[in-house]
Amino acid sequence: MRMGFAALAGIFCGLAGFTGASGILAAIAFYIWSYAFAKYAFGRLFTTPEDRKKLYKTGIFSYILFWLAIWVLTYNFALTL
């Protein structure tokens, strides 16, 4: 699920032509959106505070790397059009 949001964020940032801080802020917004979605969809499964923290932190490094790769590829592809 997080990788889907990372792909959406990367495609959005690339096609919108975001560079620098604006792209990073968009990725952070998508990450927070993915957390809210996961909390809504799977919130019943995570009842203790440790579980909620785990839900927030799980996959953050993979999210950043995947988002960055998709952003770079989409941005460069959009420049060639």
C-alpha positions as CSV (number, residue, x, y, z in Angstrom):
1,M,0.0,0.0,0.0
2,R,2.8,2.5,0.9
3,M,4.6,1.7,-2.4
4,G,1.4,2.6,-4.2
5,F,1.3,5.9,-2.5
6,A,5.0,6.4,-3.2
7,A,4.4,5.7,-6.9
8,L,1.4,8.1,-7.0
9,A,3.5,10.8,-5.3
10,G,6.4,10.2,-7.7
11,I,4.2,10.4,-10.8
12,F,2.5,13.5,-9.4
13,C,5.7,15.3,-8.6
14,G,7.3,14.4,-11.9
15,L,4.3,15.4,-14.1
16,A,3.7,18.5,-12.1
17,G,7.3,19.5,-12.7
18,F,8.1,19.9,-9.0
19,T,11.8,20.4,-8.1
20,G,13.5,20.7,-4.8
21,A,11.5,21.5,-1.7
22,S,8.1,21.5,-3.4
23,G,8.6,17.9,-4.4
24,I,9.7,16.8,-1.0
25,L,6.8,18.6,0.6
26,A,4.4,16.8,-1.8
27,A,6.0,13.4,-0.9
28,I,5.6,14.2,2.8
29,A,1.9,15.0,2.2
30,F,1.4,11.8,0.3
31,Y,3.1,9.9,3.2
32,I,0.8,11.4,5.7
33,W,-2.1,10.6,3.5
34,S,-1.0,7.0,3.3
35,Y,-0.7,6.9,7.1
36,A,-4.2,8.3,7.4
37,F,-5.5,5.7,4.9
38,A,-3.8,2.8,6.7
39,K,-5.1,4.0,10.1
40,Y,-8.6,4.1,8.7
41,A,-8.3,0.8,6.8
42,F,-6.4,-1.2,9.4
43,G,-6.9,0.8,12.6
44,R,-8.7,-2.0,14.3
45,L,-5.7,-4.2,14.1
46,F,-3.3,-1.7,15.8
47,T,-4.6,-1.0,19.3
48,T,-1.6,-0.4,21.4
49,P,0.6,2.7,21.2
50,E,3.6,0.6,20.1
51,D,1.5,-0.8,17.2
52,R,0.4,2.7,16.1
53,K,4.1,3.8,16.1
54,K,5.0,0.8,14.1
55,L,2.2,1.6,11.6
56,Y,3.7,5.1,11.2
57,K,7.3,4.1,10.8
58,T,7.0,0.9,8.7
59,G,8.2,1.3,5.2
60,I,9.4,4.9,5.4
61,F,12.9,4.2,4.0
62,S,11.4,2.1,1.1
63,Y,8.8,4.8,0.5
64,I,11.5,7.5,0.2
65,L,13.7,5.5,-2.2
66,F,10.8,4.3,-4.4
67,W,9.2,7.8,-4.5
68,L,12.6,9.3,-5.5
69,A,13.2,6.8,-8.2
70,I,9.7,7.3,-9.7
71,W,10.0,11.1,-9.4
72,V,13.3,11.2,-11.3
73,L,12.1,8.8,-14.0
74,T,8.8,10.6,-14.5
75,Y,10.4,14.1,-14.4
76,N,13.0,13.1,-17.0
77,F,10.4,11.4,-19.2
78,A,8.2,14.5,-19.0
79,L,11.0,16.7,-20.1
80,T,11.5,14.8,-23.3
81,L,7.9,15.2,-24.3
